[in-house]
Amino acid sequence: MKTFHLAANQTSFPTPRRLLSAAALVLCAATLAGCSKDEAPKESKPGQALASVNGEEITVLQLNEELQRLGVGAQQQQVAGKQVLQALIDRELLEGEAAKEKLDRDPKVMQAIERARSLIIAQAYMQKRIGEPVRPTPAEVEDYFNKNPQFFSNRKQFAMNELIIAARDLTPEVRAAADSAKSLEEVAVFL
């Protein structure tokens, strides 16, 4: 009598959990193999490389820019710097893998890159134009006053005071005192 196992004849496919574990393992191995880090980023020069990933350097300048973009305070930069550097390394590794698979040539990706580029350029222009207000000269201020007399000549200023009284406290006597008073202070004294 023959016996055989069904499991031996079946082909098994990796589960999504196994695929994620394998991807994480490959990413960790690539991080260790493709990177060399300098442990003292504070003592480095602004353009000095902190890490090299697939031939691309990650510099102190890039790290500082990312820290500034994230709004990391000066007290937290030492701790956050290591995490942000690791995120930059991971991003560079993922970008390298995407380039190997030619994802940078995918029409949707190319369109998204162009849209982001256009947005960045437009924002930079707006920041340049709006971000630095120009102070008018005294002559320009005087000219504006002269060209717009409706705002500056014959203008009236009003000073307003207010006295708040609860509806239950507004008796006929208080109303009569308010009507006959010449100022708000007289009403306040009456109350």
ABEGO torsion letter per residue (X at the ends): XBBBBAAAABBBBBBAAAAAAAAAAAAAAAAAAABBBBABAAABBAABBABBBGGBBBBAAAAAAAAAAAGBBAAAAAAAAAAAAAAAAAAAAAAAAAAAAGAAABAAAAAAAAAAAAAAAAAAAAAAAAABBBBBBAAAAAAAAAABAAAABGBBBBBBBBBBBBAAABBAAAAAAAAABABAAAAAAAX
